[in-house]
């Protein structure tokens, strides 16, 4: 579990939205985002336990109800040990436990079938959720079970909102900037994005250690975009040594999450069954890949920002480094944009957090990976990515993404 234990308390009392101060400024966490985490299972379901100590098995999270009444209907849950029966009923989610009473759910017959009250933040001591007639409803707190920090979830949600954003406003807002001013803007925001990624990598390292942190990050990135939660659960249930020893059957672990996968719109190359098979091939071929990542960090990855991306890549042999990562670390099982995401979202931030070395220049000039079309298309439209001295690079794209996110409303 990777949630930061020092996550700040919400400071905005408005319903359905928590405003919090994160490492890089205030961010919002909405009740809708909490519902997405429940639906996708982006938490350690194996450790789910109610406040009164009952284990909760979530056989099915329920049907997401976007109308009035409980948030999820017809969920299938089991309270207690293996001998306990499965129960079918509803689930209501709130950021804070007290919202149940504030919203008057106990007086509303639509909530009479609620079996579980899921909240993000732990309630104050002594608070109990009661339904009609004083019936006590078990409470599950998600914060300690989350795979990642709240700020990371909120940032990812904002990135998703940009996926289909039109490009119209970019020439109007950024077009008047001089080339030097545009470079400065992109590099400032890129540096902040890099620092965020290193911070989140450090949280992961402190929770898991080097090898397990790499294992979790790799499977999470292979689950991009919609299947990261299931991949992280598999990472926790099947540790790296078991994969390396061939003790994990990719088809079997795929079936173990059969009710959790989001497959609509997933390209065949990104199908989680295929990605799990690729990971098995990779780690069995290169079982010492975490040590090889450390060795990579000790090689020539120090790249400056004073030159163009084309010049920096030539001077540092970055294309050869990319080929080396694919061959010597990933056994050529992972390639294309997914390899670039693995390097930029996983390997380089974890290396920076582990070694205290700054790989920002390498990360900045690396190849773009998977990013919203508005980002790559926007930089081409602005003439920044010109295909010559300044080919598309990861850092500039992250810089524009950071600028766009700064202007986005909270999730």
N, C-alpha and C positions, 0 to 999 in steps of 0.2 A: 504494500500500500504506500502511495507516494504523496499523500496529502501532507502539506506542511502543518506541523502541530502549532505553529505560531500564527496561524491565519487570523487576521483581525476580526473583531466582532462587527456586525452590521451597524452602520451609523444613521441609516435612513429608515424611519419607522413606516414608510409608505407600504401599502399592501403589495405583495407580489414582486418586490424589488429590494435587493440589498445593495447599498453603496458602501464600498470598502476601500481602504487605503492599501494599495499593494506596493511592491518594491519600486515600481516605476510610475507611481501616481494612482489616482483613484480609478476604480473599475466597478462595473455593475454586474450583478449576478441575479438573474430573473427566475421567477417561479417556473416559467416555461422551460428555461434551460435545465432546471432541476428535474422537470418531467422528462426531458430528453435523456438525462442520465439514467433515470429509472427505466425508461423504455429500452434503451440500448444496453443496459446492464453494465454501465461504466463504473463499477465498484466491485469490491471483493464479496461476491455473493456467498461464498463458502463460509465467511466469517460473520454473516448477518445474524445479529442477536438483538432481541427487543430489550428495552430498558429494564424489564423485569427478569431478564436472563434466559428467555426462551430462544433457542435457535430457530431461524426462519429459513425454510427451503422454498425458493421461488421457482416453482415449476413453470409458471407463465406469468408475466407481469400484468396481464390484462389487456383489454382493448382501450386504446387511448380515446378518451371521450372529450371532444372539442366543443361540446355543447354544455348545457347546465348539468349540475350534479357532480358526483365524484369524478376525479381525474381519470381513473382507470376502472373499467368494469369487467366483471367475470374473470378476475385474476385467480390463479390456482396456487394456493400457499399451503405449507405444512408447518405447524408450530410444534416444537418438541423433537423427539428422537425419531428413529426410523419406523417405529410402530404406530406413530400418530397418523391419523387420516389426512388426506388432502382436503382442503376446504376451498370452495368457490365463492367468491364475493368481490367486493370493491376495495379500492385503495385510494386514499386521499393524500395529497402531498402539499406541504407548506414549507416555506423557509424557516418559520418559527412555530413552535408548538402552540403558542397562544393564539395563532390565527384561527385555529379550529373554533375556539369560543368567540372570538371577535366576529367571525363570519356567521355565527349562529347555526352551525351545522347540526348540533344536537337537537334542535327544534325542527329540523327539516326532514320529513320522511324520506326524501331522496337519498339520504345518507344512512339509512337504517341497515344497509347491507355492507357497510364498511368493515372490513376485517383488520385493516392495518393502516395506521397513520404514519406516514413517512415524512420526516423533517430533516432539514439540512443541519441546523445548529442544535446542539444539546439544549434541552429545556432547563429552566431553573429547578433546583431541588424541590420535590414535592408536587410538581405539576403533573396532573393525570389527564388524559384525553377520555372524555365520557360521551357516550352516545345517548340515544333515547332511553328514558327510564334509569339513567345513571350507569348504564353498561360501560365497563372499562374496555377501551380499545387499545391493543398493544401499540407501542410507539417504536419505530426503528429510526435511529439517527444515522444519516449517510456520511456525514463529514469524516469520521474516522476510517471509513471504508473506501474512500475515493482513491482511484489509482493515481491521480495527479492533483496538483494544487488548484484551488479555485481560480486563481488568476490565469492559469494556463487554460483551463476549460473556457473561461470567458473570452480569452484572446482567440482561441480556435473558433469559437462560435462567431465572433466578429469577422474572422477570415472567411468563414463559410458564407456569410451574408454578402461578401464581395464577389462571389463566384460568377454571378451573371450580371454584374453591374455594368452599365454602359460607359463608354469612354468619353462622353460628350464634355464633361466638366474639366477634364485634364488640360486640354489646350488653353481653355479660358483662364484657369487658375495658375497653371505652371508655365504656360507658353511664354508669358512676358519676361520670365526670369532669364538672366544672362546665363551662358553655359557654365561659368564659374559658380554662380549662385545655385544653379540646379545641382551641380556636383556636390556643393556644400550641404544642401538640403538632404540629398539622398544619403550622403555619408553620415550625417548626424543621426538620421533615423535608422540607418543600417546598424550603426554602432549600438544604439539602444536595443534593437532587436537581437543583436548578438549577445549583449549582456544579459538580456532576459533568458535566452536559451542556455547560456552557461549557468545562470542561477538555477533554472529548473533542472539542469543536468547535475548540479551539485546536490540538490535535494534528493535526487534519485540515487546518487552515489552514497550519500550518508545513510539512506535507508537500506540499500541493497549490497553495497560493495561493488568492485570493479566488474567482475565477470557477470554477475547477475544483472547489473545495471545495463551492460551492453546487450545481454540476452533479452531483457524486457524491451529496451529501445528498438532492437532489430525487429522483433515480432510486432511491436506497435506500429512501426513505420510500414511494415509489410501489410498491415491491416488498413492502411490509408484508403479511403477517407472515413468510411462508415463502420468499419469492423475492428476498430482499435480496442474497444472494451473487451470483446471476446478474445482477441489475441493476447491481451494483457492477462486475462484470467488463465489462459493456457500457459503463458510464461510462468505464472506463479505455481500452477499445479504440476507442470512438467519442467523441472530445472534443466539448465544447460547440460550437466554431465549425463543426464538420461538421454537427451537428444544425441549427444556425441557418441554414446555407446550403442545407439540404434535401438534403444528400449522404448521409443515413442513412435507409435504408428500414426502418421499424419491423417490417414482416413479415419482412424478411430477418434482422434481428438477433434477432427472436424465434426463428426457425428455427435460428440459430447456437447457441442454448442449449437446443435441443429435448430433450436428455437430462437437463437440469438443473432444469427447472421443476417445482415442487410444485403440482399443480392440484387435488388432492383437498380438497374442502371449501371451495374458493375461490369466492366469489360472483362472478357475471358482471361486476359493476362493478369487481372487483379483479383480474380476469384480466390477467396480465402483457401479453398482446398488446394488450388495450384500453388499459392504462396507457402502454405505449410509444407508441401512437398519440396519446394525449392529450398526452404530453410533446412529441412532434414538432409537434403543432398549437400548443402553448403557445410553444415557443422560436422557432419560425418567425414567429409573430405578434409576439412581444416579444423580439427578439434581444438587447436591452440590459437584460434583466431583472436581471442582477447589479448593474448601476449603479442601477437603480430600487430594489432592496433597500437599498442604501446610503442613497439619498435618503429612503426610509421611515424609516430609523434616525435621520435628522436631524430628523424631524418630531416631532409630539407623542406620544411613546411613554413619557414619564416619568409613571408612575402609582403613587400611594402605596398603602399597605396599611391606612391608618387607617379607611377607610370600608368599607361593605359592597360586595360585588361589583356589585350593581345600581347603587348610587350611583357607584362608580368607572367603570362602563361608560358611564353617562349623562354624567358630567362630562368624560370623555375622548373620547366619541364612538366607543367601541371597535367597535360594530357597523358604523359607517361605515368605520372603518379596515379591518375584515375584508372589507367589500365592495370597498374600494379594492385590497386585496391580490389578491383574486380577479380583478378586472377589469384593473387596470393592470400587475400583475406576472405573473399566470398566464393572462391572456387568457380568463378564464372557462372554461378547459379543466379546471380542478381545483376541486372544491367539496366541501361537506359536511364530514364528519369528517376526510377525508384532507387537506383544506386546513388544518384546525386542527392536525393532526399536522405538516404541513409547516412551519407557523409556529412551533410550540412545540418541535419536535424538531430543526428545521433552521434556519430564518431567524433567530429571536431569539437562540439560543445562538451562532450564527456572527457575528451583528452584535455581540453583547457581546464576543466574543473579538477581533474585528477592530477595534472602536472603543474598547474599554476602558470603555464606558458600561454602566450597570446597567439592564437592561430587565426586572428581576425582577418589578416590580409589574405590568407589561403581561402578562408570561408567566403570573403568578399568576391574574389576573382573566380571562385569555383563555378561550375556549370549550373544552370538555373533549377533543374528539377521540376517538380509539379507545383505550379502556382496558379492563382486565378487568372484567366485570360485578360482581365482588365489591367493587370500589372504588366505582363510582358507586352501586350498590345499597346498599352499606354506609353511605355518607354520608347517603343518604336515610333509611335505617332509623334512623340515629342522630339524625335531625332536623336535621342540619347543612345539607344542601341542602333548603331549605324551599320553593323555587319563588317566593319573594317577595323579601325583602331579600338573601337568599343563594341565588341560582340556582346551578346546577352550574357550576363553574369548574375550569380546568386545574390551578392550583396546589394547591388543597385536595385534589383527587384525587391528585395526585402526592405530597402529604404523607402521605395514608393509605397509598399504595403504598409509600412509603419506610418507614413504620412496619411494614407487613406484611413487607417484604423483610428488615428487621432481625431478624425472628423466624423467617425461613425457614432450613432447613438448606442447606448448599452444594449446588450442582448435582452 
